[in-house]
Amino acid sequence: MQKSTIKHYIMMNRSKFFLLTRNRLSFLATTLCAMTMTICCTQMQKSSEITLSQLREGFAHPPKEAKVRTWWHWLDGNVTAEGITADLEAMHRVGIQEATLFNGGMGFPQGPIAYMSAEWLDLLHHAASEAERLGMELSFHNGPGWSSSGGPWVKPEDAMQTVTYSEQQVEGGCKISVALQKPHSRHDFYRDIAVLAFPTPQNGQRINNLDEKALANNHFRSHLMPEKREVDEMAIVKLDNIIDLTAQTAADGMLTWDAPKGSWTIMRIGYTPTGMTNHPALAGGYGLECDKMSRKALDAFWKDGIQPIIDKLGPLVGKSLTGSLIDSYEVGCGNWTEGFEKEFATRRHYDLRKYLPALAGYYVESCNVAERFLWDLRLTVGEMMAENYYDYFAELCKKHGMRFLTEPYEGPFNALEVGREADVPMSEFWVGSNDFSGMANLAASIAHANGRQVVGAESFTATDMESRHRNHPGMLKAQGDFNWTNGVNRFILHTNAHQPWEVGPGFSLGQYGTNFNRHNTWWEQSRAWMDYCARSQFLLQQGAPEYILPQVCAMFRKLKQRISIVIQVTLGQVAAQKFQLCHGFSRTSSTVSTGSGSTGSGPRSAKRISG
């Protein structure tokens, strides 16, 4: 990119740059930084050393890493050892390198194999042994169903949690004793957080779109910015008027309080499971989703849901059983976990307790402050999910010699953060639609930012209008080629349903997915297409991305330090400190903040742009 091009871009997008800056001095620094980075933009990252003869050899005989993979669905307990062997041998014949095992319930007659039973574990061991014999690999979705991490072994205290509350009105001016109503709870589990009282607002105006902003009732929306709105002063609950009555409340909810004069609203606030379960599960595999913000909960899930697999397969783990997957996130959201209050204070640098009425829709202190508190809540939830679910799951996989694969999107989090530890970040694309092309760009960005060479994709998923044995490789090739141009370099077919018997057309995943299985009339002829894909993916995997953003950030930090020194000399220490607060880039996050973070006194007035 030439200097004139960068300058033109900056001038044409000045308003966007001002979103990242707080004053003209900051804008000037950003412009100077962009101009200085021109050299970085014109330098191409050199590909890793590979000779022409190695390219020729890899193209003629693609290595395992380049070959096509597939998802492999065992459905409703209908599984046989003979079918497993036949499936894997058929995959091997046409050049498929790996099968990722799913266990789902799609409404077929229930078979004899219950999930995680001794018979099921024996069949899984057989599958891993057969994969080893054939020189193939086996991976598995981390739990029954395809979203996300749940099962009958997940206890309510380890499930996803959400804030719940009850409200009561009292008249003050005397000592009161009142039994506070226990908030609504699920699965016979409830824990108190706080009891708060405040003067009852004289105006009923409440926060708009509260469920999405508070991540309540399994509602959320990505890229949700704080809302600016005119709010009547009579609807405001001032922080100074909020009284913490937690210490005056007994465990059974009995409150004793010398209430000042006036009408008071008393909130009893606690948390309970969201009630979300894994899906679509099969017999023996249906249960609560584990808490995505708690390492303790994930440890409990792993102990009863994954460790038995590791124990059963023994030396095959890390050899033929090579990885575990978290599929796209489809299980709503929680907004609380044990220890959340302390974690919030650590990350956001203020106590959230007196802001909790905002979770019931009250404007605490002002519209601006309440909205920014809810932003900080969402930010904290997203960070904790990234660290305590995705990062920690990757850590546990590596501990046992397995790779971690994930589709890191569609949840209340920053996708670049939740995918950062994935060995194979993934996307998806559907037959007859380019709606998911942005996900391929996302997965490629995550891979490149974290030094990963492989970008996977759940490939050729289809709705009922595009599936039903209507497709074949000749129809699919063009869309596959297109998705390579979006950054994908490994197809993982969706899907190969397990065929327990020699009966055609056999099992399928209902209305979802192209049918890739040995009962297809064109199955044996598909080898040519699989070879074409492997050769193409080998070449694509040798490419090196052009890393611009890391160089940009590194140069920006150096330039920022130098500009700060100049400002300190010319304008003074205070001006230099303000400049330091004006800019911040995070290496592991797509969040760009101006005046980022919060002070010890509450949410700051800060603009943030979330990826």
Secondary structure, DSSP 4 states (H G I P E B T S, - for coil): --HHHHHHHHHHTHHHHHHT-SSHHHHHHHHHHHHHTHHHHHPPPPPPP--HHHHHHHHHS--GGGS-EEEEEEETT---HHHHHHHHHHHHHHT--EEEEEEE--SPPP-S--TTSHHHHHHHHHHHHHHHHHT-EEEEESSSSSBSSEETT--GGGB-EEEEEEEEEEE-SEEEEEEPPPPP-BTTB-EEEEEEEEEPPSS----TTHHHHHT-TT---TT-PPPP----GGGEE-GGG-EE-GGGB-TTSEEEEEEPSSEEEEEEEEEEE---B-BT--TT---EEBPTT-HHHHHHHHHHHTHHHHHHHGGGBTTTEEEEEE----S----B-TTHHHHHHHHHSS--GGGGGGGGT-EES-HHHHHHHHHHHHHHHHHHHIIIIIIHHHHHHHHTT-EEEE---SSSS-HHHHTTT-SEEEEEEETT--TTHHHHHHHHHHHHHTT----EEEEEE--TTT-TT---HHHHHHHHHHHHTTT--EEEEEEEE---SS-SS----TTSS---STTSTTTGGGHHHHHHHHHHHHHHHH------HHHHHHHHHHHHHHHHHHHHHHH-HHHHHHHHHH--B-TT-S-EEES-S-BTTB----EEE--
